[in-house]
Amino acid sequence: MTNSAYTAQLLENIINLYLTKENALVKNLSFILESVVNHDLLNEVSASNEEMASLYKKWVTRLNSLLQSKNAAVRLCAITLIRTTCERSHTLLVANAKSWSAQLLGFIGKTEADAIHKESIEALNYIFGYTHDKPELHREVATPNMPRYNQLLLQLAQKEALLPTVLSALTANNAQFPSNSKHIAEQTLQLCLSCLDGSRDLDQVIAQRASKCLASLYRTGNKATMADQWRDMLLRLIGSVHQCLNRLFDTVDEESFEFDASSSYPFRSVERDYVEAFPLLLKRVQLLQDSISTFLTTATHVPVRVPVVQLVDLLCRIYNVFDGSLMRDYKDRSEFFSVMMCLPTLHFNTTKVFSSLLYCTGQEMFRYSKLFSKILHRLLTEYKHKRTLRLSVYKLIRLCLEKCGYTFAENFTKPLIAAILEDLQTVKHKPTSLVMPSQQKGSHKKRKTEVTNSDSITSRLVSSASGDVQAAALQTLATFLDVFGFALENAQRASIDSTVLMRLLQTVQPSNMSSEEVNLVKVELYNCLLASVTRPMEAQASILPHAVRLFTAGMNDSTHELQTICKRGLTICDLITHARLPPIQRALPKESPVVQLDAPVVEKKVEKKAVEMVREVDNGPQSKDREATDIQVQRTSPKEPPVVHWNTPAVEKKVEKIVAEEVKEESQSKSDESMDLKEEVPVFNVPVLPKESPIAHLNTVVMEEEAEQTTIEVEMKTAEEMDAQNEEPQSKDSEAIDIEEEMPAFDIPDIDMAGPDSDVEDDE
């Protein structure tokens, strides 16, 4: 069986088994709709088949007959099937739009059940909307029926049950058929204002659709004045809010504010008694603020000018009234405190206007960054223990960070970090092991008044803020790190990273949080950790090693969402540490340059410096108490001599013994060849410095004949003056032994000390 034959068989079964029997249709309407939609029985491809064309004709005929049924439930089913047919088959819609629209208008004009009216309006909305961009069909279907349709909608608006459907239909007509809706624009405006008055207890859906309908009324004006009409309507809504605030803040000593009463909509006046007036005014302000938010967040057909200054003035006027505001003189004190009762609700509703303004204007609010930071700082301080308002404030802060960016974050860094860390703090309570009983018997007998099995032993040991507040704070922290994390001070960044790591490594979870809240907070903690990894600081150690371990451990968590975040975090960490990526450029410490000079130059400089040191020390007051040593350096001139740093005070005992023996041998040979040695190797008299004096480090460069072994030839001898080179070797030996006793020793590796015959070997 082909696909077309299979579809025809299914559609024929529905017509024969259900549409021909009214009772079966009413009971099984949902089954019929699911079969038509799931099997696509009314698709356009099957319409070319002759068999399917005859079935479609039979389907339409049966629907028209069901519309004439005397049973209201059957008529409702028929209207529902007609709307489904129009949605699934445009061919059947074009062929039957004129007849179906006329029949549906007849149902709206007659006294029918609300369900039939509602279904008829929705079906007509789809039919008229389909003809919007089809001129020929528009002339045949929409143009002759639209005026009557709008009038019938205004009549049905008197029923509160049909009000949401009517408002949606009027909104669509204003947008798609503005010329046909121009004559009912004023009536539509009054209908919307009656829904925003606050005198009726209407559903939130009705208020939202009334605001959307009001925001679409500018389309009914001339094309040249559409933008001005939109701005004028928004300004009048702002003026209406100010008019309500004048009555609410009558007892508050606020700043002088100039308000034009003519720039507001004419709402019904409230009673003079504040007990009855304040709830009505508060609700009206809430509805008007929702309408302003709808204006700011609804797309417009033409470019418009947003009254930013007026909106910011409205926000400042509302936020300037807080718990610490002063009361005017000679006013009712109870009325003033009634206003204070309204402030949390008023501030919470104002956050919607604030958010809508940020969404609408975006980066244009840079110039107000400092003002917004002051407002939000005070809100964070005031609503420290009010959960709902604190959540809304955190949402506003995130939005300001996203829209205003670095400028806002720079002005709000310290108070924001302090508030976030405070909300993330966990408090450990000391368990009470001994409790005094509340009641004691009146007898004078000594009884044990200590209870060791009290419930306080198992009381909450760790507590914290509510889970949603912590989640909001962590979301704000992640956004803050993305925007301003690289510019934080080292102490601020360290406190943030340490707090996040401590909460992730915390084994004992707060007992006042459910498991769902714990998982929610943990997810946001991992998001903050990822934000910290992706926004590192050059002057601070990276959190990357800890993050890799935590993300790896999080892969074993039972929560799927947490596993996904950890997997993404590991991927990012792997990209950061990938071997094929270019290395991160970091500021390296400057190395001291090494200058290599020729051997004669080095010898001359060393001799000159040593002589100067000897003269300075000899001229000092302690020159008589110091002992001197002669350091004779013999070296060769290799091609690339290595640099060896030799500290004269740090000589091992073993080295001292070897040096002393060499000094004795050298002293015997020096008596005969003193003049020759003076010409070949300079001899310096360097006194030994005491412990309090600075230590002079002499760098000697010595190289042996072989390339792999470096020898250091050091010859030490004692002398009192430079001219006493030819004294007896016995005095030199005694002085060398005294030096050996005074020099401190520490463990160093053995050094190959070359003898005095090394020069002879080099010459050979």
Beta strands, then each sheet from edge to edge (+ up, - down):
strand 1: 427-428
strand 2: 462-463
strand 3: 628-634
strand 4: 644-646
strand 5: 683-687
strand 6: 698-700
strand 7: 713-717
sheet 1: 1+ 2-
sheet 2: 5+ 3- 7+
sheet 3: 4+ 6-
end
